[in-house]
């Protein structure tokens, strides 16, 4: 039996006020490119968190902890679309 494949199609984070920030991925290899200190690593830390990291989000997100309320990943798992959301202010 083959292992199911997880594909991340979209990642978005909801700020306390204002529109959400969104990354959309395409089939194949996706690169996050940009100048230093523009948030590329924070996106990956948030993806790690939404996929199950158990560490305290205050420590992981640092200054972004107060700015955002949740992170959501839209994924394809074994051919089916699933949505995973974590809200760090609701324990």
Buried (B, 14 or more C-beta within 10 A) or exposed (E): EEEEEEEBBEBBBBBEEEEEBEBEBEEEEEEEEEEEEEBBEBBEBBBEBBBEBEEEBEEBBEEBBEEBBBBBBBBBEEEEEEEBEBEBEEE
